[in-house]
């Protein structure tokens, strides 16, 4: 087999003679690579418009669904806001007569969270609050708006949990359970 090489400015051609037939093996520009253009199927006008819009649109990532964990409780965003409002309203009604309202608010919120986490009580905020004989205030939750402190305490305990020992499950104007953990105003916070 006989090879013929010729150098043309910036182009190298390699030609091979194979039994009297000339075959062009390579045509390469020096310093570049050659990639043949692949024919694309025809695109309709509607498809072209859709492609333009898709290419021009900024890529938007979906917002993550917020999940709040409270000890063993897991709430998704809409349920969180409903729980926040319910807890803030209960705190407002339960502690409206207390002299030291903020401490009583923290303790009452913590007792509710402890009950949710206890096997002796229902495991949802709504079920704990609406359990018969537990919170008399449920019939008057919407008479007044909670204070800023009550909203803040409700949010904090829903996000971070109880500030009381986990076995402080009672809050009442009388002693109960196995002993008193704390007394604020007229309310005793007692161990189970």
SELUM-171236 format. One record per atom (N, C-alpha, C, O): residue in three letters; atom name; y, z, x. Coordinates in steps of 0.2 Angstrom, whole numbers. Layout:
REM residues N
 code site    py    pz    px
  ALA   CA     Y     Z     X
...
//
This chain:
REM residues 192
 code site    py    pz    px
  UNK    N    -6     0     4
  UNK   CA     0     0     0
  UNK    C     6     0     4
  UNK    O     6     4    10
  UNK    N    11    -4     3
  UNK   CA    17    -5     6
  UNK    C    23    -2     3
  UNK    O    23    -3    -3
  UNK    N    27     2     6
  UNK   CA    33     5     3
  UNK    C    39     2     6
  UNK    O    40     1    11
  UNK    N    44     2     1
  UNK   CA    50    -1     3
  UNK    C    55     4     1
  UNK    O    55     6    -5
  UNK    N    60     6     6
  UNK   CA    65    11     4
  UNK    C    71     8     6
  UNK    O    72     4    11
  UNK    N    76     9     1
  UNK   CA    83     6     3
  UNK    C    88    12     0
  UNK    O    87    15    -5
  UNK    N    93    13     4
  UNK   CA    98    18     2
  UNK    C   104    14     0
  UNK    O   107    11     3
  UNK    N   106    16    -7
  UNK   CA   112    13   -10
  UNK    C   116    19   -10
  UNK    O   113    25   -11
  UNK    N   123    19    -9
  UNK   CA   127    25    -9
  UNK    C   125    30   -15
  UNK    O   125    28   -21
  UNK    N   124    36   -13
  UNK   CA   122    41   -18
  UNK    C   116    40   -22
  UNK    O   115    43   -27
  UNK    N   112    35   -21
  UNK   CA   106    34   -25
  UNK    C   100    32   -20
  UNK    O   101    28   -16
  UNK    N    95    35   -21
  UNK   CA    89    34   -18
  UNK    C    84    31   -22
  UNK    O    82    34   -28
  UNK    N    82    25   -21
  UNK   CA    77    21   -25
  UNK    C    70    21   -21
  UNK    O    70    19   -15
  UNK    N    65    23   -24
  UNK   CA    58    23   -21
  UNK    C    54    18   -26
  UNK    O    53    19   -32
  UNK    N    52    13   -22
  UNK   CA    48     8   -26
  UNK    C    42     7   -22
  UNK    O    41     7   -16
  UNK    N    37     7   -26
  UNK   CA    30     6   -24
  UNK    C    27    -1   -26
  UNK    O    28    -3   -32
  UNK    N    24    -4   -21
  UNK   CA    20   -10   -23
  UNK    C    13    -8   -24
  UNK    O    10    -6   -19
  UNK    N    11   -10   -30
  UNK   CA     4    -8   -31
  UNK    C     1   -15   -34
  UNK    O     2   -17   -39
  UNK    N    -3   -17   -29
  UNK   CA    -7   -24   -31
  UNK    C    -2   -29   -34
  UNK    O    -4   -31   -39
  UNK    N     3   -30   -31
  UNK   CA     8   -35   -33
  UNK    C    12   -33   -39
  UNK    O    16   -37   -41
  UNK    N    12   -27   -41
  UNK   CA    16   -25   -47
  UNK    C    21   -20   -44
  UNK    O    19   -15   -40
  UNK    N    27   -20   -46
  UNK   CA    32   -16   -44
  UNK    C    33   -10   -49
  UNK    O    34   -12   -55
  UNK    N    33    -4   -47
  UNK   CA    34     2   -51
  UNK    C    39     6   -49
  UNK    O    39     8   -43
  UNK    N    44     7   -53
  UNK   CA    50    12   -51
  UNK    C    48    19   -52
  UNK    O    47    21   -58
  UNK    N    47    23   -46
  UNK   CA    45    29   -47
  UNK    C    50    34   -48
  UNK    O    50    39   -53
  UNK    N    56    34   -45
  UNK   CA    61    39   -45
  UNK    C    68    35   -45
  UNK    O    69    31   -40
  UNK    N    73    37   -48
  UNK   CA    80    35   -47
  UNK    C    84    41   -48
  UNK    O    85    44   -53
  UNK    N    86    45   -42
  UNK   CA    89    51   -42
  UNK    C    96    51   -39
  UNK    O    96    48   -33
  UNK    N   101    53   -42
  UNK   CA   107    54   -39
  UNK    C   106    60   -34
  UNK    O   104    65   -35
  UNK    N   109    59   -28
  UNK   CA   109    64   -23
  UNK    C   113    70   -25
  UNK    O   119    69   -27
  UNK    N   110    76   -25
  UNK   CA   113    82   -26
  UNK    C   113    84   -34
  UNK    O   116    89   -36
  UNK    N   110    80   -38
  UNK   CA   110    81   -45
  UNK    C   103    80   -47
  UNK    O    99    77   -44
  UNK    N   101    82   -53
  UNK   CA    95    81   -56
  UNK    C    96    76   -62
  UNK    O   101    77   -66
  UNK    N    91    72   -63
  UNK   CA    92    68   -69
  UNK    C    87    70   -74
  UNK    O    81    71   -73
  UNK    N    89    71   -80
  UNK   CA    85    73   -86
  UNK    C    87    68   -91
  UNK    O    92    67   -94
  UNK    N    82    64   -93
  UNK   CA    83    59   -99
  UNK    C    85    62  -105
  UNK    O    83    68  -107
  UNK    N    90    59  -109
  UNK   CA    92    62  -115
  UNK    C    87    61  -120
  UNK    O    85    55  -121
  UNK    N    85    66  -124
  UNK   CA    80    65  -129
  UNK    C    84    64  -136
  UNK    O    89    67  -137
  UNK    N    82    59  -139
  UNK   CA    85    57  -145
  UNK    C    84    62  -150
  UNK    O    78    64  -151
  UNK    N    89    64  -154
  UNK   CA    88    69  -159
  UNK    C    88    65  -166
  UNK    O    91    60  -167
  UNK    N    84    68  -170
  UNK   CA    83    65  -177
  UNK    C    90    65  -180
  UNK    O    94    69  -179
  UNK    N    92    60  -184
  UNK   CA    98    60  -188
  UNK    C    99    66  -192
  UNK    O    94    68  -195
  UNK    N   105    68  -192
  UNK   CA   107    74  -196
  UNK    C   112    72  -202
  UNK    O   116    68  -201
  UNK    N   110    74  -208
  UNK   CA   114    72  -214
  UNK    C   121    76  -213
  UNK    O   122    80  -209
  UNK    N   126    74  -217
  UNK   CA   132    76  -217
  UNK    C   132    84  -219
  UNK    O   136    88  -216
  UNK    N   128    85  -224
  UNK   CA   128    92  -226
  UNK    C   125    97  -221
  UNK    O   127   102  -220
  UNK    N   120    94  -218
  UNK   CA   117    98  -212
  UNK    C   121    99  -206
  UNK    O   122   104  -203
  UNK    N   125    94  -205
  UNK   CA   130    94  -200
  UNK    C   135   100  -201
  UNK    O   137   104  -197
  UNK    N   138   100  -207
  UNK   CA   143   105  -209
  UNK    C   140   112  -209
  UNK    O   143   117  -206
  UNK    N   134   113  -211
  UNK   CA   130   119  -210
  UNK    C   130   121  -203
  UNK    O   131   127  -201
  UNK    N   128   117  -199
  UNK   CA   127   118  -192
  UNK    C   134   120  -189
  UNK    O   134   125  -185
  UNK    N   139   117  -191
  UNK   CA   146   118  -188
  UNK    C   148   125  -190
  UNK    O   151   129  -186
  UNK    N   147   127  -197
  UNK   CA   149   134  -199
  UNK    C   144   139  -195
  UNK    O   147   144  -193
  UNK    N   138   138  -194
  UNK   CA   134   143  -191
  UNK    C   136   144  -184
  UNK    O   136   149  -181
  UNK    N   138   138  -180
  UNK   CA   140   139  -173
  UNK    C   146   142  -173
  UNK    O   148   146  -168
  UNK    N   151   141  -178
  UNK   CA   157   144  -177
  UNK    C   158   151  -179
  UNK    O   162   155  -177
  UNK    N   153   153  -184
  UNK   CA   153   160  -186
  UNK    C   151   165  -181
  UNK    O   146   164  -177
  UNK    N   155   171  -180
  UNK   CA   153   176  -175
  UNK    C   147   179  -177
  UNK    O   145   180  -183
  UNK    N   143   181  -173
  UNK   CA   136   184  -174
  UNK    C   138   191  -176
  UNK    O   141   195  -172
  UNK    N   136   193  -182
  UNK   CA   137   200  -185
  UNK    C   130   204  -185
  UNK    O   125   201  -188
  UNK    N   130   209  -182
  UNK   CA   124   214  -182
  UNK    C   125   218  -188
  UNK    O   130   221  -190
  UNK    N   119   219  -191
  UNK   CA   119   223  -197
  UNK    C   120   230  -195
  UNK    O   118   233  -190
  UNK    N   124   234  -200
  UNK   CA   126   241  -198
  UNK    C   119   245  -199
  UNK    O   115   244  -204
  UNK    N   119   250  -194
  UNK   CA   113   254  -195
  UNK    C   113   259  -201
  UNK    O   118   261  -203
  UNK    N   107   260  -204
  UNK   CA   107   265  -209
  UNK    C   107   272  -206
  UNK    O   103   273  -202
  UNK    N   112   275  -209
  UNK   CA   113   282  -206
  UNK    C   108   287  -209
  UNK    O   106   287  -215
  UNK    N   105   291  -205
  UNK   CA   100   296  -207
  UNK    C   102   302  -204
  UNK    O   104   303  -198
  UNK    N   102   308  -208
  UNK   CA   104   314  -206
  UNK    C    98   319  -206
  UNK    O    94   319  -211
  UNK    N    97   322  -201
  UNK   CA    91   327  -201
  UNK    C    94   334  -201
  UNK    O    99   336  -197
  UNK    N    91   338  -206
  UNK   CA    93   345  -206
  UNK    C    86   349  -205
  UNK    O    82   349  -210
  UNK    N    85   352  -200
  UNK   CA    79   355  -198
  UNK    C    73   350  -200
  UNK    O    72   345  -197
  UNK    N    70   351  -206
  UNK   CA    65   347  -208
  UNK    C    67   342  -213
  UNK    O    63   338  -216
  UNK    N    73   342  -215
  UNK   CA    76   338  -221
  UNK    C    78   332  -218
  UNK    O    81   332  -213
  UNK    N    77   326  -221
  UNK   CA    79   320  -219
  UNK    C    83   317  -225
  UNK    O    79   316  -230
  UNK    N    89   315  -224
  UNK   CA    93   312  -230
  UNK    C    96   305  -227
  UNK    O    98   305  -222
  UNK    N    95   300  -232
  UNK   CA    99   294  -230
  UNK    C   106   294  -233
  UNK    O   107   298  -237
  UNK    N   110   290  -231
  UNK   CA   117   290  -232
  UNK    C   120   292  -239
  UNK    O   123   297  -240
  UNK    N   118   288  -244
  UNK   CA   120   289  -251
  UNK    C   118   296  -253
  UNK    O   122   300  -256
  UNK    N   112   298  -252
  UNK   CA   109   305  -254
  UNK    C   113   310  -250
  UNK    O   114   316  -252
  UNK    N   115   309  -244
  UNK   CA   119   314  -240
  UNK    C   126   315  -243
  UNK    O   127   321  -244
  UNK    N   129   310  -246
  UNK   CA   136   312  -249
  UNK    C   135   315  -255
  UNK    O   139   320  -257
  UNK    N   129   314  -259
  UNK   CA   128   317  -265
  UNK    C   126   325  -264
  UNK    O   129   329  -267
  UNK    N   122   326  -259
  UNK   CA   120   333  -257
  UNK    C   127   336  -254
  UNK    O   127   342  -256
  UNK    N   131   333  -250
  UNK   CA   137   336  -248
  UNK    C   141   339  -253
  UNK    O   144   344  -253
  UNK    N   142   334  -258
  UNK   CA   146   336  -264
  UNK    C   143   342  -268
  UNK    O   147   347  -270
  UNK    N   137   342  -269
  UNK   CA   133   347  -273
  UNK    C   134   354  -269
  UNK    O   135   359  -272
  UNK    N   132   353  -263
  UNK   CA   133   360  -259
  UNK    C   140   363  -259
  UNK    O   141   369  -259
  UNK    N   145   358  -258
  UNK   CA   152   361  -257
  UNK    C   154   364  -264
  UNK    O   157   369  -264
  UNK    N   152   361  -270
  UNK   CA   153   364  -276
  UNK    C   150   370  -277
  UNK    O   153   375  -280
  UNK    N   143   371  -275
  UNK   CA   140   377  -276
  UNK    C   143   383  -272
  UNK    O   144   388  -274
  UNK    N   145   381  -266
  UNK   CA   148   386  -261
  UNK    C   155   388  -264
  UNK    O   156   394  -264
  UNK    N   158   384  -267
  UNK   CA   165   385  -271
  UNK    C   164   390  -276
  UNK    O   167   395  -277
  UNK    N   159   389  -281
  UNK   CA   158   393  -287
  UNK    C   154   399  -285
  UNK    O   156   405  -288
  UNK    N   150   399  -280
  UNK   CA   146   406  -278
  UNK    C   151   411  -274
  UNK    O   150   417  -275
  UNK    N   156   408  -271
  UNK   CA   160   413  -267
  UNK    C   167   413  -269
  UNK    O   171   415  -265
  UNK    N   168   411  -275
  UNK   CA   175   411  -277
  UNK    C   178   418  -278
  UNK    O   184   419  -277
  UNK    N   174   423  -278
  UNK   CA   177   430  -279
  UNK    C   176   434  -273
  UNK    O   178   440  -273
  UNK    N   174   431  -267
  UNK   CA   173   435  -261
  UNK    C   179   436  -257
  UNK    O   183   431  -257
  UNK    N   180   442  -255
  UNK   CA   186   443  -251
  UNK    C   186   439  -244
  UNK    O   191   436  -242
  UNK    N   181   440  -241
  UNK   CA   180   436  -234
  UNK    C   176   429  -236
  UNK    O   170   429  -234
  UNK    N   180   425  -239
  UNK   CA   177   419  -241
  UNK    C   173   414  -236
  UNK    O   168   412  -238
  UNK    N   176   414  -230
  UNK   CA   173   409  -225
  UNK    C   166   412  -223
  UNK    O   161   408  -222
  UNK    N   166   418  -221
  UNK   CA   159   421  -219
  UNK    C   154   420  -225
  UNK    O   148   419  -223
  UNK    N   156   422  -231
  UNK   CA   152   422  -236
  UNK    C   149   414  -238
  UNK    O   144   413  -239
  UNK    N   154   410  -237
  UNK   CA   152   403  -237
  UNK    C   147   401  -232
  UNK    O   142   397  -234
  UNK    N   148   402  -226
  UNK   CA   143   401  -221
  UNK    C   136   404  -223
  UNK    O   131   400  -222
  UNK    N   136   410  -224
  UNK   CA   130   413  -226
  UNK    C   126   410  -232
  UNK    O   120   409  -232
  UNK    N   130   409  -237
  UNK   CA   127   406  -243
  UNK    C   124   399  -242
  UNK    O   119   398  -244
  UNK    N   128   395  -238
  UNK   CA   126   389  -236
  UNK    C   119   389  -232
  UNK    O   114   385  -233
  UNK    N   119   394  -228
  UNK   CA   113   395  -223
  UNK    C   107   397  -227
  UNK    O   101   395  -226
  UNK    N   108   402  -232
  UNK   CA   103   404  -237
  UNK    C   100   398  -240
  UNK    O    94   397  -241
  UNK    N   104   393  -243
  UNK   CA   101   387  -246
  UNK    C    97   383  -242
  UNK    O    92   381  -244
  UNK    N   100   382  -236
  UNK   CA    96   378  -231
  UNK    C    89   381  -229
  UNK    O    84   378  -229
  UNK    N    90   388  -228
  UNK   CA    83   391  -227
  UNK    C    78   391  -232
  UNK    O    72   390  -231
  UNK    N    81   391  -238
  UNK   CA    76   390  -244
  UNK    C    73   383  -244
  UNK    O    67   382  -245
  UNK    N    77   378  -243
  UNK   CA    74   371  -242
  UNK    C    69   371  -237
  UNK    O    64   367  -238
  UNK    N    69   374  -232
  UNK   CA    65   374  -226
  UNK    C    59   379  -227
  UNK    O    54   379  -223
  UNK    N    59   383  -232
  UNK   CA    54   388  -233
  UNK    C    49   385  -238
  UNK    O    50   381  -243
  UNK    N    42   387  -237
  UNK   CA    37   385  -241
  UNK    C    37   389  -248
  UNK    O    33   387  -253
  UNK    N    41   394  -249
  UNK   CA    42   398  -255
  UNK    C    46   395  -260
  UNK    O    47   397  -266
  UNK    N    50   390  -258
  UNK   CA    55   386  -262
  UNK    C    54   379  -262
  UNK    O    51   376  -258
  UNK    N    57   376  -267
  UNK   CA    57   368  -267
  UNK    C    60   365  -261
  UNK    O    64   369  -257
  UNK    N    58   359  -259
  UNK   CA    60   357  -252
  UNK    C    66   352  -253
  UNK    O    67   348  -248
  UNK    N    70   352  -259
  UNK   CA    76   348  -259
  UNK    C    82   352  -261
  UNK    O    81   357  -264
  UNK    N    87   350  -259
  UNK   CA    94   354  -261
  UNK    C    94   354  -268
  UNK    O    96   360  -271
  UNK    N    94   349  -272
  UNK   CA    94   349  -279
  UNK    C    89   354  -282
  UNK    O    91   357  -287
  UNK    N    83   353  -280
  UNK   CA    78   358  -283
  UNK    C    79   365  -282
  UNK    O    78   369  -286
  UNK    N    82   367  -276
  UNK   CA    83   374  -274
  UNK    C    89   376  -278
  UNK    O    89   381  -281
  UNK    N    94   372  -279
  UNK   CA   100   374  -283
  UNK    C    99   375  -290
  UNK    O   101   379  -293
  UNK    N    95   370  -293
  UNK   CA    94   370  -300
  UNK    C    88   373  -302
  UNK    O    86   373  -308
  UNK    N    85   377  -297
  UNK   CA    79   381  -299
  UNK    C    81   386  -304
  UNK    O    86   390  -303
  UNK    N    77   387  -310
  UNK   CA    79   392  -315
  UNK    C    80   399  -312
  UNK    O    76   401  -308
  UNK    N    85   402  -314
  UNK   CA    87   409  -312
  UNK    C    90   410  -305
  UNK    O    90   416  -303
  UNK    N    91   405  -301
  UNK   CA    94   406  -295
  UNK    C   101   405  -294
  UNK    O   104   410  -291
  UNK    N   104   400  -296
  UNK   CA   112   399  -295
  UNK    C   115   399  -302
  UNK    O   114   393  -305
  UNK    N   118   404  -305
  UNK   CA   121   404  -311
  UNK    C   127   399  -312
  UNK    O   129   397  -317
  UNK    N   130   397  -306
  UNK   CA   136   393  -306
  UNK    C   135   386  -308
  UNK    O   139   382  -309
  UNK    N   128   384  -309
  UNK   CA   127   377  -310
  UNK    C   130   374  -316
  UNK    O   131   368  -317
  UNK    N   132   378  -321
  UNK   CA   135   376  -327
  UNK    C   143   375  -326
  UNK    O   146   372  -331
  UNK    N   145   377  -321
  UNK   CA   153   377  -320
  UNK    C   154   373  -313
  UNK    O   160   375  -310
  UNK    N   150   369  -311
  UNK   CA   151   366  -304
  UNK    C   158   362  -304
  UNK    O   161   361  -298
  UNK    N   160   359  -309
  UNK   CA   165   354  -309
  UNK    C   172   357  -312
  UNK    O   176   353  -314
  UNK    N   172   363  -313
  UNK   CA   178   366  -316
  UNK    C   184   366  -311
  UNK    O   190   365  -312
  UNK    N   182   366  -304
  UNK   CA   187   366  -299
  UNK    C   185   362  -293
  UNK    O   179   361  -292
  UNK    N   189   360  -289
  UNK   CA   187   356  -283
  UNK    C   186   361  -277
  UNK    O   189   366  -276
  UNK    N   181   360  -273
  UNK   CA   180   364  -267
  UNK    C   186   364  -262
  UNK    O   189   359  -262
  UNK    N   186   369  -258
  UNK   CA   192   369  -253
  UNK    C   189   365  -247
  UNK    O   184   363  -246
  UNK    N   194   364  -243
  UNK   CA   192   361  -236
  UNK    C   187   365  -232
  UNK    O   183   361  -230
  UNK    N   188   371  -232
  UNK   CA   183   375  -229
  UNK    C   176   374  -232
  UNK    O   171   373  -228
  UNK    N   175   374  -238
  UNK   CA   169   373  -241
  UNK    C   166   366  -240
  UNK    O   160   366  -239
  UNK    N   170   361  -240
  UNK   CA   168   354  -238
  UNK    C   165   354  -231
  UNK    O   160   352  -229
  UNK    N   169   358  -226
  UNK   CA   167   358  -219
  UNK    C   161   362  -218
  UNK    O   156   359  -214
  UNK    N   160   367  -221
  UNK   CA   154   371  -220
  UNK    C   148   367  -223
  UNK    O   143   367  -220
  UNK    N   149   364  -229
  UNK   CA   143   360  -232
  UNK    C   141   355  -227
  UNK    O   135   354  -226
  UNK    N   146   351  -224
  UNK   CA   144   346  -220
  UNK    C   141   349  -213
  UNK    O   136   346  -211
  UNK    N   143   354  -211
  UNK   CA   141   357  -205
  UNK    C   133   359  -206
  UNK    O   129   358  -201
  UNK    N   132   363  -211
  UNK   CA   125   365  -212
  UNK    C   120   359  -213
  UNK    O   114   359  -212
  UNK    N   123   354  -217
  UNK   CA   118   348  -218
  UNK    C   117   345  -212
  UNK    O   111   342  -211
  UNK    N   122   344  -207
  UNK   CA   121   341  -201
  UNK    C   117   345  -196
  UNK    O   113   343  -191
  UNK    N   118   352  -195
  UNK   CA   116   356  -190
  UNK    C   111   361  -192
  UNK    O   108   364  -188
  UNK    N   111   363  -198
  UNK   CA   106   368  -201
  UNK    C   109   375  -202
  UNK    O   115   376  -201
  UNK    N   105   379  -203
  UNK   CA   107   386  -205
  UNK    C   110   390  -199
  UNK    O   108   389  -193
  UNK    N   115   395  -200
  UNK   CA   117   399  -194
  UNK    C   113   406  -195
  UNK    O   114   410  -190
  UNK    N   109   407  -200
  UNK   CA   106   413  -201
  UNK    C    99   412  -199
  UNK    O    96   407  -198
  UNK    N    95   418  -197
  UNK   CA    88   418  -196
  UNK    C    85   414  -202
  UNK    O    87   415  -208
  UNK    N    79   410  -200
  UNK   CA    76   406  -205
  UNK    C    73   410  -211
  UNK    O    71   408  -216
  UNK    N    72   417  -210
  UNK   CA    69   421  -215
  UNK    C    74   425  -220
  UNK    O    72   429  -224
  UNK    N    80   423  -219
  UNK   CA    85   426  -223
  UNK    C    86   421  -229
  UNK    O    89   416  -229
  UNK    N    82   423  -235
  UNK   CA    81   419  -241
  UNK    C    85   421  -247
  UNK    O    85   417  -252
  UNK    N    88   427  -247
  UNK   CA    91   430  -253
  UNK    C    99   431  -252
  UNK    O   101   433  -246
  UNK    N   102   429  -257
  UNK   CA   109   431  -257
  UNK    C   111   433  -264
  UNK    O   110   430  -269
  UNK    N   113   440  -265
  UNK   CA   114   443  -272
  UNK    C   118   449  -271
  UNK    O   119   451  -265
  UNK    N   121   451  -277
  UNK   CA   125   457  -277
  UNK    C   120   464  -277
  UNK    O   123   469  -278
  UNK    N   114   463  -275
  UNK   CA   110   469  -274
  UNK    C   105   467  -269
  UNK    O   104   462  -267
  UNK    N   102   473  -266
  UNK   CA    97   472  -261
  UNK    C    90   469  -263
  UNK    O    88   471  -269
  UNK    N    87   466  -259
  UNK   CA    80   463  -261
  UNK    C    77   461  -255
  UNK    O    79   461  -249
  UNK    N    70   459  -256
  UNK   CA    66   457  -250
  UNK    C    65   463  -245
  UNK    O    64   468  -248
  UNK    N    64   461  -239
  UNK   CA    61   466  -234
  UNK    C    67   470  -231
  UNK    O    66   474  -227
  UNK    N    73   468  -232
  UNK   CA    79   471  -228
  UNK    C    85   467  -229
  UNK    O    85   461  -230
  UNK    N    91   470  -227
  UNK   CA    97   467  -227
  UNK    C    99   464  -220
  UNK    O    98   468  -215
  UNK    N   100   458  -220
  UNK   CA   103   455  -214
  UNK    C   110   456  -213
  UNK    O   113   458  -207
  UNK    N   114   455  -218
  UNK   CA   121   456  -218
  UNK    C   124   457  -225
  UNK    O   121   456  -230
  UNK    N   130   460  -226
  UNK   CA   133   461  -232
  UNK    C   140   459  -231
  UNK    O   144   461  -226
  UNK    N   142   454  -235
  UNK   CA   149   452  -235
  UNK    C   152   452  -242
  UNK    O   150   450  -247
  UNK    N   158   456  -242
  UNK   CA   160   458  -249
  UNK    C   155   461  -253
  UNK    O   153   467  -251
  UNK    N   154   459  -259
  UNK   CA   149   462  -263
  UNK    C   142   459  -263
  UNK    O   137   461  -266
  UNK    N   141   454  -258
  UNK   CA   135   450  -258
  UNK    C   130   452  -252
  UNK    O   133   453  -246
  UNK    N   124   454  -253
  UNK   CA   119   456  -248
  UNK    C   115   449  -246
  UNK    O   113   445  -251
  UNK    N   114   448  -240
  UNK   CA   110   443  -237
  UNK    C   104   446  -234
  UNK    O   104   449  -229
  UNK    N    98   445  -238
  UNK   CA    92   448  -236
  UNK    C    86   444  -234
  UNK    O    86   438  -235
  UNK    N    82   447  -230
  UNK   CA    76   444  -227
  UNK    C    71   443  -233
  UNK    O    71   447  -238
  UNK    N    66   439  -232
  UNK   CA    61   438  -237
  UNK    C    57   444  -238
  UNK    O    52   444  -242
//
